[in-house]
Amino acid sequence: MSELQIGGLILAVTLVVLFSGLPIAWGLTLVAVGFLLLLKGPAALANVPILIMDELSSFALLTIPLFILLGAAIGASAAGKDIYESLHRWLDRVPGGLVIANILACGVFSAICGSSPATAAAIGKAGVPEMIRRGVPPSLATGSICAGGTLGILIPPSITMILYGLVTETSIGRLFLAGVVPGVLLVLMFSLYAWLSTLRAQRAAPRAEVPRYTLAQKMEGLGRVSPFIGIVVAIGYAMYGGLATPSEVAALSAVLALVLVVVIYRQWRLADQWRIFRETVRESSMILMIIGAAAVFSYMLSLLYVTQSAAQWLVDLEMNRWVLLAAINVFLLVAGCFLPPVAIILMVMPILTPVLEAASFDLIWFAVILTINMEVGLITPPVGLNLYVLKGVAPDVPLPTVLKGSMPFVLLMILAMVLISVFPQIALWLPGQMMG
């Protein structure tokens, strides 16, 4: 068999194994070890333990459990509800202000915790019932949170961006900066759609009575969330001002979040702290095991010359670079409907990195395209994680209604990918301005 035929067989077997429900780390390891034994013999397994330990000994990986601790601490408190309530008070007179407040709250919460499911759950618990109670259509209420939650993997700090940086050996600081402007762009596009949808609905039906808030009430709500906004500012100033490395920033922000959760929300009991650290250990262990397994999987692909052959085959096709980019994005869209972002990045980027470099695509810019692509996968079946998170938050809303409400936001994400492809400076301007 040729290297490409072997690669096709590996892809088919890997998809079957992952779709079987086996955990990603065990599935990747099983496929890698199986093909190494079959094609290279037992001697090829001698390096497997060394590969795993070398991969997990990277100092840069320290950012992952620390940022997860930050998100777990915020998620264990009522911070999401307070952020949403504060923004809602300031937008009470804006058409669609309730929906826009939820979308903005998703953006702010994403900048604190870096997790899409956590963002959707935290904001959705407070926002969805309130929106439905005040007459917002259930499809728009759930769809806005479902899509807004995906911002957790784009707006820094982002675990997805950290993994991408480790796999492609690109600057994590630049990747974080590259996600800021596109993240703000998506928030604005989502908010504009909510505003226009509400205006259209108001023409068809009388506007429901909306409570008004005094300036004192608005300032009171702002006071509760200002410390968490301060964490976002501190992260940005320390990291992009050159005061600390991403690992040091992650440690600082995690400690600050724990302190604020104890001081503001009185989460000082042992049971409260145990829940935070239990979730941190569980999610960190899962991601780190996947990273170790992906190192073995990449080693197997390289040893069998599959990575090099696939990259060379794509280059030899001599496609127009934009046709190549479109083909890659279609593949990623399909893959994102079945696999989580972590698995796709660790499996696909070792092959795509040399292809993108040969086609003169900027890897920092492509990280944003890839991340938005993965965001679409988070709200499309059959594995759309945010869909099921919202279904859990709003059990009375049928899943097809949640999916229907998410589709306009999917189209907006695809539009954002097109805009960033045509105008790459949307992603590259801020890293260039701040880091040269």
C-alpha positions as CSV (number, residue, x, y, z in Angstrom):
1,M,0.0,0.0,0.0
2,S,1.1,3.5,-0.7
3,E,1.5,6.1,2.1
4,L,-1.7,7.9,0.9
5,Q,-3.7,4.6,0.9
6,I,-2.4,3.9,4.4
7,G,-3.4,7.4,5.4
8,G,-6.9,6.9,4.1
9,L,-7.2,3.7,6.0
10,I,-6.0,5.4,9.2
11,L,-8.5,8.1,8.7
12,A,-11.4,5.7,8.3
13,V,-10.4,3.5,11.3
14,T,-9.9,6.6,13.5
15,L,-13.4,8.0,12.6
16,V,-15.0,4.6,13.4
17,V,-13.2,4.4,16.7
18,L,-14.0,7.9,17.8
19,F,-17.7,7.6,16.7
20,S,-17.9,4.4,18.7
21,G,-18.0,6.6,21.9
22,L,-14.6,5.6,23.1
23,P,-12.8,8.6,24.9
24,I,-10.7,10.6,22.4
25,A,-7.4,10.0,24.3
26,W,-7.9,6.2,24.4
27,G,-9.2,6.1,20.8
28,L,-6.2,8.0,19.3
29,T,-3.8,5.9,21.3
30,L,-5.4,2.6,20.3
31,V,-5.3,3.5,16.6
32,A,-1.7,4.8,16.8
33,V,-0.4,1.7,18.7
34,G,-2.4,-0.6,16.5
35,F,-0.9,0.7,13.2
36,L,2.6,0.9,14.6
37,L,2.4,-2.8,15.7
38,L,0.9,-3.8,12.3
39,L,3.3,-1.9,10.0
40,K,6.4,-1.4,12.0
41,G,6.5,-4.1,14.7
42,P,6.8,-4.0,18.5
43,A,10.1,-2.1,18.3
44,A,8.3,1.0,17.1
45,L,6.5,1.2,20.5
46,A,9.7,1.8,22.4
47,N,9.4,5.6,22.0
48,V,5.7,5.9,22.9
49,P,6.2,6.5,26.7
50,I,9.0,9.0,26.0
51,L,6.9,10.8,23.5
52,I,4.0,11.2,25.9
53,M,6.3,12.4,28.8
54,D,8.1,14.8,26.5
55,E,4.9,16.3,25.2
56,L,3.4,16.8,28.7
57,S,6.6,18.2,30.1
58,S,6.2,21.4,28.1
59,F,6.1,24.5,30.4
60,A,3.6,26.1,28.0
61,L,1.0,23.4,29.0
62,L,0.8,25.0,32.5
63,T,-1.5,27.6,31.1
64,I,-4.2,25.0,30.4
65,P,-5.1,23.9,34.0
66,L,-4.6,27.4,35.3
67,F,-7.1,29.0,32.8
68,I,-9.4,26.0,33.4
69,L,-9.2,26.8,37.2
70,L,-10.1,30.4,36.3
71,G,-13.1,29.3,34.4
72,A,-14.2,26.8,37.1
73,A,-14.0,29.4,39.8
74,I,-16.1,31.9,37.8
75,G,-18.5,29.2,36.7
76,A,-19.1,28.0,40.3
77,S,-20.4,31.5,41.3
78,A,-23.3,33.6,40.2
79,A,-20.9,35.8,38.2
80,G,-22.6,35.0,34.9
81,K,-26.0,36.0,36.2
82,D,-24.6,39.2,37.6
83,I,-22.9,40.1,34.3
84,Y,-26.1,39.5,32.4
85,E,-28.2,41.5,34.8
86,S,-25.9,44.4,34.8
87,L,-25.8,44.7,31.0
88,H,-29.5,44.2,30.8
89,R,-30.1,47.2,33.1
90,W,-28.0,49.4,30.8
91,L,-29.8,48.2,27.6
92,D,-33.4,48.2,28.9
93,R,-34.5,50.9,26.4
94,V,-32.9,49.4,23.3
95,P,-35.0,47.2,21.0
96,G,-33.8,43.7,21.6
97,G,-31.8,44.9,24.5
98,L,-32.6,41.8,26.5
99,V,-31.1,39.6,23.8
100,I,-28.2,41.9,23.2
101,A,-27.4,42.0,26.9
102,N,-27.1,38.2,26.8
103,I,-24.9,38.3,23.8
104,L,-22.6,40.9,25.4
105,A,-22.6,38.9,28.6
106,C,-21.4,35.9,26.7
107,G,-18.6,38.0,25.3
108,V,-17.5,39.3,28.7
109,F,-17.8,35.9,30.3
110,S,-15.8,34.3,27.5
111,A,-13.0,36.8,28.2
112,I,-12.9,35.5,31.7
113,C,-13.4,31.7,31.5
114,G,-12.3,30.7,28.0
115,S,-14.8,27.8,27.7
116,S,-17.8,27.7,25.3
117,P,-20.0,25.2,27.2
118,A,-19.3,27.0,30.5
119,T,-20.3,30.4,28.9
120,A,-23.5,29.0,27.4
121,A,-24.5,27.3,30.7
122,A,-23.6,30.3,33.0
123,I,-25.4,32.9,30.9
124,G,-28.1,30.6,29.7
125,K,-29.3,29.7,33.2
126,A,-30.1,33.3,34.0
127,G,-30.9,34.7,30.5
128,V,-33.0,32.1,28.7
129,P,-35.9,31.9,31.3
130,E,-35.9,35.7,31.7
131,M,-36.0,36.3,27.9
132,I,-38.9,33.8,27.4
133,R,-40.8,35.2,30.4
134,R,-40.6,38.7,28.8
135,G,-41.9,37.6,25.4
136,V,-38.7,36.9,23.4
137,P,-39.3,34.0,21.0
138,P,-37.8,30.7,22.4
139,S,-35.8,30.2,19.2
140,L,-34.1,33.6,19.4
141,A,-33.6,33.3,23.2
142,T,-31.8,29.9,23.0
143,G,-30.1,30.5,19.6
144,S,-28.5,33.8,20.8
145,I,-27.0,32.1,23.9
146,C,-26.0,29.0,22.0
147,A,-24.1,31.1,19.5
148,G,-22.8,33.6,22.0
149,G,-21.4,30.7,24.1
150,T,-19.1,29.7,21.2
151,L,-17.2,32.9,21.7
152,G,-15.5,31.2,24.6
153,I,-13.0,29.5,22.2
154,L,-12.2,32.7,20.3
155,I,-12.0,35.5,22.7
156,P,-8.9,35.1,24.9
157,P,-8.0,33.4,27.1
158,S,-8.8,30.4,24.8
159,I,-7.8,26.8,25.5
160,T,-8.3,26.1,21.7
161,M,-5.8,28.9,20.8
162,I,-3.3,27.5,23.3
163,L,-3.5,24.0,21.8
164,Y,-3.2,25.5,18.3
165,G,-0.1,27.4,19.3
166,L,1.5,24.3,20.8
167,V,0.8,22.2,17.7
168,T,1.9,24.8,15.1
169,E,4.7,26.3,17.3
170,T,3.2,29.8,17.0
171,S,3.1,32.6,19.6
172,I,0.2,32.1,22.1
173,G,0.3,35.8,22.8
174,R,-0.2,36.7,19.1
175,L,-3.0,34.1,18.9
176,F,-4.8,35.6,21.8
177,L,-4.5,39.1,20.3
178,A,-5.7,37.8,16.9
179,G,-8.9,36.6,18.4
180,V,-9.9,39.9,20.0
181,V,-11.1,41.9,17.0
182,P,-12.9,39.0,15.3
183,G,-14.5,38.2,18.7
184,V,-15.8,41.8,19.0
185,L,-16.9,41.6,15.3
186,L,-19.0,38.5,16.0
187,V,-20.5,40.1,19.1
188,L,-21.5,43.2,17.0
189,M,-22.9,41.0,14.2
190,F,-24.9,38.9,16.6
191,S,-26.2,42.0,18.4
192,L,-27.2,43.7,15.1
193,Y,-29.2,40.6,14.1
194,A,-31.0,40.6,17.5
195,W,-31.8,44.3,17.2
196,L,-33.2,43.9,13.6
197,S,-35.2,40.7,14.6
198,T,-36.8,42.5,17.5
199,L,-37.7,45.5,15.4
200,R,-39.4,43.3,12.9
201,A,-41.2,41.4,15.6
202,Q,-42.4,44.7,17.2
203,R,-44.0,45.8,13.9
204,A,-46.0,42.7,13.9
205,A,-47.1,42.7,17.6
206,P,-47.4,45.3,20.4
207,R,-44.3,45.7,22.5
208,A,-44.4,44.0,25.9
209,E,-43.9,46.2,28.9
210,V,-40.2,46.5,29.8
211,P,-39.2,47.5,33.3
212,R,-37.1,50.7,33.6
213,Y,-34.1,51.0,35.8
214,T,-32.8,54.2,37.6
215,L,-29.2,55.3,37.3
216,A,-28.6,54.1,40.9
217,Q,-29.9,50.6,40.0
218,K,-27.6,50.5,36.9
219,M,-24.6,51.5,38.9
220,E,-25.4,49.0,41.6
221,G,-25.4,46.2,39.1
222,L,-22.2,47.4,37.5
223,G,-20.4,47.5,40.9
224,R,-20.8,43.7,41.3
225,V,-19.2,42.8,38.0
226,S,-16.5,45.4,37.8
227,P,-14.0,43.2,39.7
228,F,-14.4,40.5,37.1
229,I,-14.0,43.1,34.3
230,G,-10.9,44.1,36.2
231,I,-9.5,40.6,35.8
232,V,-10.0,40.9,32.0
233,V,-8.1,44.2,32.0
234,A,-5.4,42.8,34.2
235,I,-4.9,39.8,31.9
236,G,-4.6,42.0,28.8
237,Y,-2.3,44.5,30.5
238,A,0.1,41.9,32.0
239,M,0.3,39.7,28.9
240,Y,0.3,42.2,26.1
241,G,2.2,44.8,28.0
242,G,5.1,42.4,28.3
243,L,4.9,42.2,32.1
244,A,4.4,38.4,32.3
245,T,4.3,35.3,30.2
246,P,1.0,33.5,29.4
247,S,1.7,31.0,32.2
248,E,2.3,33.7,34.8
249,V,-0.8,35.6,33.6
250,A,-2.8,32.3,33.9
251,A,-1.6,31.8,37.5
252,L,-2.3,35.4,38.5
253,S,-5.8,35.4,37.0
254,A,-6.7,32.1,38.6
255,V,-5.7,33.3,42.0
256,L,-7.6,36.6,41.5
257,A,-10.7,34.7,40.4
258,L,-10.6,32.5,43.5
259,V,-10.2,35.5,45.8
260,L,-13.1,37.3,44.2
261,V,-15.3,34.3,44.3
262,V,-14.6,33.9,48.1
263,V,-15.0,37.6,48.9
264,I,-18.0,38.5,46.7
265,Y,-19.9,35.3,46.5
266,R,-18.9,33.8,49.9
267,Q,-17.7,30.5,48.2
268,W,-15.3,29.8,51.1
269,R,-16.6,26.5,52.4
270,L,-14.6,23.4,51.8
271,A,-17.4,21.9,49.7
272,D,-17.4,25.0,47.4
273,Q,-13.7,24.9,46.9
274,W,-13.7,21.1,46.4
275,R,-16.2,21.5,43.5
276,I,-14.0,24.1,41.8
277,F,-10.8,22.1,42.0
278,R,-12.6,18.8,41.2
279,E,-13.9,20.3,37.9
280,T,-10.4,21.8,37.2
281,V,-8.6,18.4,37.7
282,R,-11.2,16.5,35.7
283,E,-11.2,18.8,32.6
284,S,-7.4,19.4,32.8
285,S,-6.7,15.7,32.9
286,M,-8.9,15.0,30.0
287,I,-7.3,17.7,27.8
288,L,-3.7,16.7,28.8
289,M,-4.4,13.0,28.1
290,I,-5.7,14.0,24.6
291,I,-2.5,16.0,24.0
292,G,-0.3,13.0,25.0
293,A,-2.4,10.7,22.8
294,A,-2.2,13.1,19.9
295,A,1.6,13.2,20.2
296,V,1.7,9.4,19.7
297,F,-0.8,9.7,16.9
298,S,1.3,12.3,15.1
299,Y,4.4,10.2,15.7
300,M,2.7,7.3,14.0
301,L,1.6,9.4,11.0
302,S,5.2,10.8,10.6
303,L,6.9,7.4,11.0
304,L,4.6,5.9,8.3
305,Y,5.3,9.0,6.2
306,V,1.6,9.8,6.0
307,T,1.9,13.4,7.1
308,Q,4.6,14.2,4.6
309,S,2.9,12.4,1.7
310,A,-0.5,14.0,2.3
311,A,1.0,17.5,2.5
312,Q,3.0,16.9,-0.7
313,W,-0.1,15.5,-2.5
314,L,-2.1,18.6,-1.6
315,V,0.8,20.8,-2.8
316,D,1.2,18.9,-6.0
317,L,-2.5,19.4,-6.9
318,E,-1.5,23.0,-7.6
319,M,-4.9,24.4,-6.7
320,N,-5.6,28.0,-6.5
321,R,-4.8,29.0,-2.9
322,W,-8.3,30.2,-2.3
323,V,-9.8,27.0,-3.7
324,L,-7.5,25.2,-1.3
325,L,-8.6,27.3,1.6
326,A,-12.3,26.7,0.7
327,A,-11.7,22.9,0.5
328,I,-10.0,22.9,3.9
329,N,-12.8,24.9,5.5
330,V,-15.5,22.5,4.0
331,F,-13.6,19.6,5.4
332,L,-13.3,21.3,8.8
333,L,-17.0,22.2,8.8
334,V,-17.9,18.6,8.2
335,A,-15.4,17.3,10.8
336,G,-16.6,19.9,13.4
337,C,-20.1,18.4,13.2
338,F,-18.7,15.1,14.6
339,L,-15.6,15.9,16.6
340,P,-14.7,18.4,19.3
341,P,-12.3,21.3,18.5
342,V,-9.5,19.8,20.6
343,A,-9.5,16.6,18.6
344,I,-9.6,18.3,15.2
345,I,-6.7,20.6,16.0
346,L,-4.4,17.9,17.3
347,M,-5.3,15.5,14.5
348,V,-5.4,17.8,11.5
349,M,-2.9,20.7,12.1
350,P,0.3,18.5,11.8
351,I,-0.8,17.7,8.2
352,L,-2.2,21.2,7.3
353,T,0.6,23.3,8.7
354,P,3.1,22.6,5.9
355,V,0.3,22.9,3.3
356,L,-0.7,26.3,4.6
357,E,2.9,27.5,4.8
358,A,3.5,26.3,1.2
359,A,0.4,28.3,0.1
360,S,1.8,31.4,1.9
361,F,-1.1,31.5,4.4
362,D,-0.4,33.2,7.7
363,L,-0.8,30.6,10.6
364,I,-1.9,33.3,13.0
365,W,-4.6,34.4,10.6
366,F,-5.7,30.8,9.9
367,A,-6.1,30.1,13.6
368,V,-9.0,32.6,13.7
369,I,-10.6,31.1,10.6
370,L,-10.2,27.6,12.1
371,T,-11.6,28.7,15.5
372,I,-14.7,30.3,14.0
373,N,-15.1,27.1,11.9
374,M,-15.0,25.1,15.1
375,E,-17.5,27.4,16.7
376,V,-20.0,26.4,14.0
377,G,-19.4,22.7,14.9
378,L,-20.3,23.5,18.5
379,I,-23.9,24.4,17.5
380,T,-24.5,21.9,14.7
381,P,-25.6,18.3,15.2
382,P,-24.9,15.6,15.9
383,V,-22.2,16.6,18.4
384,G,-23.1,20.3,18.8
385,L,-22.2,20.5,22.5
386,N,-23.8,23.9,23.0
387,L,-27.1,22.7,21.7
388,Y,-27.3,20.1,24.4
389,V,-26.1,22.6,27.0
390,L,-29.0,24.9,26.1
391,K,-31.4,22.0,26.1
392,G,-30.3,21.2,29.6
393,V,-30.7,24.9,30.7
394,A,-34.1,25.2,29.0
395,P,-35.7,21.7,29.0
396,D,-39.1,23.0,28.0
397,V,-37.7,24.3,24.6
398,P,-37.6,21.5,22.0
399,L,-34.1,20.8,20.5
400,P,-35.3,21.6,16.9
401,T,-36.3,25.0,18.2
402,V,-32.9,25.6,19.6
403,L,-31.3,24.5,16.3
404,K,-33.6,26.7,14.3
405,G,-32.7,29.7,16.4
406,S,-29.0,29.0,16.0
407,M,-29.0,28.8,12.2
408,P,-29.0,32.6,11.5
409,F,-26.0,32.9,13.8
410,V,-24.2,30.1,11.9
411,L,-24.7,32.1,8.7
412,L,-23.2,35.1,10.5
413,M,-20.2,33.1,11.5
414,I,-19.7,31.9,7.9
415,L,-20.0,35.6,6.8
416,A,-17.3,36.5,9.4
417,M,-15.0,33.8,8.0
418,V,-15.4,35.3,4.5
419,L,-14.8,38.8,5.7
420,I,-11.6,37.7,7.6
421,S,-10.5,35.8,4.5
422,V,-10.9,38.9,2.3
423,F,-9.6,41.3,4.9
424,P,-7.0,39.4,6.9
425,Q,-6.0,42.5,8.8
426,I,-9.2,42.1,10.9
427,A,-7.2,39.3,12.6
428,L,-3.7,40.5,12.1
429,W,-3.9,44.2,12.8
430,L,-3.9,44.0,16.6
431,P,-1.0,41.5,16.9
432,G,1.0,43.6,14.5
433,Q,0.3,46.8,16.4
434,M,1.1,45.4,19.8
435,M,3.8,42.8,19.1
436,G,5.4,44.0,15.9
